[in-house]
Amino acid sequence: MPALPMRSRRPRPNRLRRRHAAPIAALPLVALALAGCAAPASSPDAGSNADGGAAAAAASSYPLTVDNCGTEVTFDHAPERVVTVKSSTLELLVALGVADRVVGSAFSDGPVPDEIIGAVPADPADAASGIEVVSDKVPSQEATLALEPDLVFAGWESILTADGAGDRALLEQLGVHTYVAPAACKTEGYMPDPLTFDEVFREFEEAGAIFGVPDAAAHLVAEQQAALDAIEPSDAGWSALWYSSGDDTPFVGAGIGAPQMIMDAAGLDNVAADVHDTWTSMGWEAIVAANPDVIVLVDAPWNTADQKIEKLRANAATAALPAVQEARFVVVDFPSTEAGVRNVSAVQSLVEQLGALR
């Protein structure tokens, strides 16, 4: 079977290793996944995803230690009772075909979509339909522990605090592992800078290794990479504002996070690209001065795209923008704004909407 295409990425520390493993020669990703062989950790200076990705996909034996946002977590076996917090974490486990291990979910930003690219289940929505909803927001530590999980899989670092689902160190003492989606790490040296699809796919592979399903992760990555490669970015040369939320001061996508990654792939020039952060506040005066050709509207149940359009038209300054007057709006759903299995679909959707605008 041919190996997956190699994907170049920025050098970064290897975050996953299998303890007590003897080094073996690097092999193609799919071959390693199918063989179930163990791969050594790559050196901290490794610049190619071939070694790091292959190690993640192949590491199907335990104990398995992951350096997660600066916290080492050792898995003696694949997690069996998982609480997911945020849509991105639940949807990844659905896509990997391990939704049956999720005993509770919380803080979801909407239902699991009917179709997830590369998903193992035939119907992802059905796979998640029987999962107990713990809370609409961040669950308390008490509510989390009541489900007797062996892992809390969080979409944000801030979820794992004493005031949230539980402090990481305390949960570990109680026998509950914690794992944060790596793209959400904020610690220096761990936050993706910038976030890229190579990194998103690496995180799928790491999750596959943790859950003992490296072949499913390899399949997911291959399907999403193929879908991404098939997208033809818009050639309109348009600039864009990624408008997430905010009335007095808009909260917009900045230069190193998921919005920038998605806009780059769709062929849009982010007017806030020079801000070295994932998100930023941007005053209305600055937005008017930037005069974006297109406005990307984040559609969330609590702050819909239509509500944002009303605000833009009601604001005297933004109402005069050609993008507002000519309704050059494109829409993405909120879960697509965080690193996860919806990102490729978001790029495809933006490209199609941009084509319709032209």
N, C-alpha and C positions, 0 to 999 in steps of 0.2 A: 504494500500500500504506500503511495507517495506521501512524503512528509508535508505538513502544512507550510505555507510560505513563511519565510523568516521575516520578522518585523523589527526594524531598527527602533531603538528607544534611547532616551537619555540614561547615562550611567546612574545607577542607584544601588544602595546596599541590598543584598539579597535578604529577604524577609522571612524565608521559610527554609527549614533544614530538617533532615531526619537524623536523629541522634544515633550514634553507634553504627553508622553505615560506612562500609568500605567504599572508597571511590571506584567508580566504573566509568568507562568511556562514554562520552555524550552520544546519544542516538537521536534520530528524528522523533519529533513529538508524538506522532500517532503510533509509531512502533513501540515507543516506551509505554504509552498508555495501554495498548493492547497486551503487551507482554507483562505489565504489572511490575516492572523492574523498579528498583530504587535508584535514584540519581543523586549525586553529591550536590551540596550547596555550591553555587558559583562564587567566585571571588567577589569582594565588595566592589572591585573596579570593573566587573564584567559589563560590557556595553551592549551586548546583543541579547535579544529576548530568546534566542535559540536555547541557551543553556538554562537561564532562569525559568523560562516557560516550560521547558522539558522537565526540569526538576520538579516544578509544581505539579505538572500533570502526572508524573510518574510516581510521586511520593504517596503511594497508597498503603504503606505499612506504617506501623506505629511502634513507639512513641514518635510524634511529630511536633516539632516546636516551631512556632511562628512568632516573629518579632512584629507585633501589631501596634503601630503608633507609639513605639517605645516601650511597650509592655510585652514581655515574653509569655506566651501561652503554650502549654504543652498538652497535646491531645494523646491520651493513651488508646483511644479508639474513636471511631467516627461518632459525632454527636447524634443522639437518638431522641432527645426531647428539647426542642428549640423554641425560644420565644423570639420572634422578629419584631423589631421596632423601626418603622418607616417602610414605605412601599418598596424601595429599592432592594431591601434585604429579602422581603417575602418573595418578590418576583424573581429574584435570582435563584432562590431555592426551588421555586416552581419550575423554572427553566431547566434546572439541573435534575429534575425528576425526583426530588426528595421532599416534596410538600407533605408527605405522610409523616415526616418527623417533626413537623411544626405543631406544637401543642397550643400555641396562642400567638396572636399578632396584635400590634398596637400602632397607633399613630400613622395609619395608612392614609394616603392622599386620594383614595378612590379605589374602585374595584380593579381586580386584576384584569387586564385587557383580554379580549377573546383570542388574540393571537400574539404570541411572543416568538420572535425570530429565533429559530434553533431550539425551541422548547422540546423537551422529551415527551411530555404528555400530549395526547392528541387534542385535549381541550384544557388549556391552562386554567380557565375560569372554574371548571368543574374540580380541578385538582385543589383549588384553594377554597372551595365553597363550604367545606365542613369545618374550617379552622375557627376556633373560638376567638372572638375579638375581645381583647383584654381591656382596651381603653381607646378612645378616640384621640387621645393625646399621649404624652409619655406616661407609662404606667408607674405606679408606686413600686417601691421595693417589695412591699407586702403582697401586692397583687401579682408581681412577677414570681416571687418565691412560692406562692400558693399553687402554681402550676408545676412545681417540682422540675424545673428545667435543668439540663446539664450544660446548656449554652444560651446566652443572650446575644443575639446578633443585632447590633445597633447600626443605624444609618448615620448617626452623628456621634462624635465623642461626648458632647454635652449631655447625651441621654444617660450615660453611665456615671451618675453622681449620687451622692447621698440623698439629694432631694428628688432624684429621678428614679430610674429603674434599679439603682443600687451602685455603690462605689465598687470599682473593679477589684480592688484588693480585698474588700470585705466579701464580695460575692465569691471570689476565688477561695477564701478561707472556708466558705460554706459549701464548697464543692461545685460551684457553678462557674464555668468558664465564661469569658466575655470576648467578643470579637467585634471590632469596629470596621465598617467598610473602609478599606485603606484610602480611597479617594477623599474621605472626609477627615483624614488626619490633619491636625493643625500644627503639630510639633515640628520644629525646624529639622530638616533632614528626612521627614516622613511625608509632608504635604507634597503632592505632585505639583511640579513647577516647570512647565504647565501640565495640566491634565491632557492626556492624549488617548486616542483609541487604543494604542498599544498598551497603555497602562490599564485601561478599563478591561481589556481582554486578559491581561496578566492577572488581574484580580479575579476574574472568572476561574482561571486555572488554579489560583491559590485556594479558592473556595472548593473547587473540585477535589483538590488534594485533602483538604481538611475533612470533607464529608465522604471521602473514599470513593468518589465517582469521577476519576480523572478522564475516563472515556467520554462521559457525558459533557464534561467541561470542554474537552477537545472538539466535540461535535458542535457545541454551542459557539465556540470561538470560530470554527471553520464556517459555519452558517452565517454568522454576523459579519465576518471578514469578507465573505463572498458578496453579501448584500451591500456592504459599504463600498467595495470595489466597483460594483455595478452602477453606483450613483454618479451621474454627471452633474457636477456643481453648476449653479447658475453662472452664466457669463455676462450678466447685466452690469456687473461692476458696481453694484449698489452698496451704500453704507447703511448701517442698521443700528437701531437702539433696541436692546433687550430689556423690556419694561416688565419687571416682576411684580412690584407692589409699591405702595406709598402714595400719599396725597400731597402733603406739603413738600416733602422731599422724596422723589422717586428712588426706589431701590432697583439697581440695574445690574446686568451681567458685566463683569469686568474682564481683565485680560488673561487669566490663567485657569479658569474653571470650566465647568461643563458648557455654559453658554458660549464661551469663546471657541471651544472645541467644536461644538455643533455648527456655529456660524461659519467657522473656517471651512468645514467640510461641505457646507451648503453654498459657499461662494460669496458670503457676505463679509463686509468690512465693518467690524465693531467700532463704534464711535468712542467707546470707553476702553479700547484695547490697551491704552498706555497706562492704565491703572493696574499696578502689580498686586492683584488680589483676585479672589474668586467672584466676589460681589462688591458693590460699592454704592454709596449714596451719590446722586448727581442732581444738582439743582436745575430747576426749570430753565433758568437763564442759560446754563451751560448746554442744555439739550437744544434750546432754540438756536444757540450759536453753532452747534454741531450740525443742525439741519439734516437729520438722517433721511435718506431716501425711502427707507422702509422701517416700520416699527414692529418688532416681534413682541406679541402680547402673550404673557403666561396666563393660561386659563386654569383657575383654581376654584373650587366650590365656594370658598369664602371671599374670593375676589376675582370675578369672572372677567373674561376678555371684553365682553360687552360693557361691563362697568368701567373698565379702563378707557374704552373708546368714549364713553360719556364724559369722563373726566378730561380727556384730551380736548374734546370739543367745547367743553364748558370753560376751560382755561383760556383766557384771551390771548395769552402768548403762544400757546401750542396750537390753538385753533387756526392760527395763520400759517402754520407749517404746511408746505405742499403735501407732505406725506399724510397729514390729517385731512386736509381738504379733498385730496384725491383718494382717500381711504386705502392707502397702501399699507394695509395691516396683514400680518401673517400670525398664526396662532400655534402655540405648543401647549400641551397639557403639563400641569405642574410636576408630575413624577418624572417627566422627561428632562427636567432641569437638573437632576442629580445623576451622578454616574451610575449606570445600570443597563439593564437589558433593553430599555426603551430608546437609548440614545441614537442608534442607527436608524430606527423608524422615524425619529424626530427629524433627522437630516433629510430623509426621503420625503417626508411630509412638507418640510420647508421648501425644498426644491420644487415640488409640485405646485405649492401655493405661489411661489415666485413666478413660475411659468404662467400661471393663470393671471397674475397681475400684469404681465407683459402683454 
